[in-house]
């Protein structure tokens, strides 16, 4: 699968791929194998350098057993500490 860069007029697509992979102990290669792409594609997705097709987004969500909107969003996801404790981390 060739890398398809996001078009400039497309909104940012946020995702939880790295967190979900870590939570489930999956490597990029394992996720890539499960959805039928090259492992570098997973890296591009995680960094927001590539927007997945609808089919790929659905395959990824299926691997995690989650609805696609739990994995991908047009708005940034709240941090875990904010979701669980209602606070933002200090930096």
C-alpha positions as CSV (number, residue, x, y, z in Angstrom):
1,X,0.0,0.0,0.0
2,X,1.5,3.3,-1.0
3,X,1.6,6.2,1.5
4,X,-1.2,8.7,0.8
5,X,-0.4,12.0,2.3
6,X,-3.3,14.0,3.7
7,X,-4.6,16.8,1.5
8,X,-4.1,20.3,2.7
9,X,-7.8,21.0,2.8
10,X,-8.5,17.9,4.9
11,X,-9.1,18.4,8.7
12,X,-6.7,16.9,11.1
13,X,-7.5,13.3,12.0
14,X,-6.6,12.4,15.6
15,X,-6.2,8.8,16.7
16,X,-5.4,6.6,19.7
17,X,-3.5,4.0,17.9
18,X,-0.2,4.2,19.9
19,X,-2.1,4.1,23.2
20,X,-4.3,1.2,22.1
21,X,-1.4,-0.8,20.8
22,X,0.5,-0.3,24.0
23,X,-2.5,-1.2,26.1
24,X,-2.8,-4.5,24.2
25,X,0.9,-5.2,23.8
26,X,0.8,-5.0,20.0
27,X,3.8,-4.0,17.9
28,X,3.3,-1.9,14.8
29,X,4.2,-5.0,12.8
30,X,1.5,-7.1,14.6
31,X,-1.2,-4.5,14.0
32,X,-0.1,-4.0,10.3
33,X,-0.3,-7.8,9.8
34,X,-3.8,-7.9,11.3
35,X,-5.1,-5.2,9.0
36,X,-3.1,-6.0,5.9
37,X,-0.7,-3.0,5.6
38,X,3.0,-2.4,5.9
39,X,4.2,-1.7,9.4
40,X,5.4,1.8,8.3
41,X,1.8,2.7,7.4
42,X,0.9,2.2,11.1
43,X,3.6,4.7,12.0
44,X,2.4,7.2,9.5
45,X,-1.1,6.8,10.9
46,X,0.0,7.2,14.5
47,X,1.9,10.4,13.6
48,X,-1.0,11.9,11.6
49,X,1.0,11.8,8.4
50,X,-1.6,9.6,6.7
51,X,-5.3,9.4,6.8
52,X,-6.7,5.9,6.5
53,X,-9.4,4.9,4.0
54,X,-12.7,4.1,5.6
55,X,-12.0,0.4,5.0
56,X,-8.7,0.6,6.8
57,X,-10.1,2.6,9.7
58,X,-12.9,0.0,10.1
59,X,-10.4,-2.9,10.0
60,X,-8.2,-1.2,12.7
61,X,-11.3,-0.5,14.9
62,X,-12.3,-4.2,14.5
63,X,-8.8,-5.4,15.7
64,X,-9.3,-3.4,18.9
65,X,-12.9,-4.4,19.3
66,X,-14.0,-0.7,19.4
67,X,-16.2,1.5,17.3
68,X,-14.2,3.5,14.8
69,X,-15.0,6.8,16.6
70,X,-13.2,5.4,19.7
71,X,-10.0,5.1,17.6
72,X,-10.2,8.1,15.2
73,X,-11.7,11.6,15.6
74,X,-11.8,14.9,13.9
75,X,-11.3,16.6,17.4
76,X,-8.4,15.9,19.8
77,X,-9.0,13.2,22.3
78,X,-9.0,14.2,26.0
79,X,-6.0,12.9,27.9
80,X,-6.5,9.8,30.1
81,X,-6.0,11.9,33.3
82,X,-8.6,14.3,32.2
83,X,-11.1,11.5,31.3
84,X,-10.6,9.6,34.5
85,X,-9.9,12.3,37.0
86,X,-11.3,15.4,35.4
87,X,-8.0,17.2,35.5
88,X,-5.4,18.2,33.1
89,X,-1.8,17.3,33.6
90,X,0.7,20.0,34.4
91,X,3.6,20.6,32.1
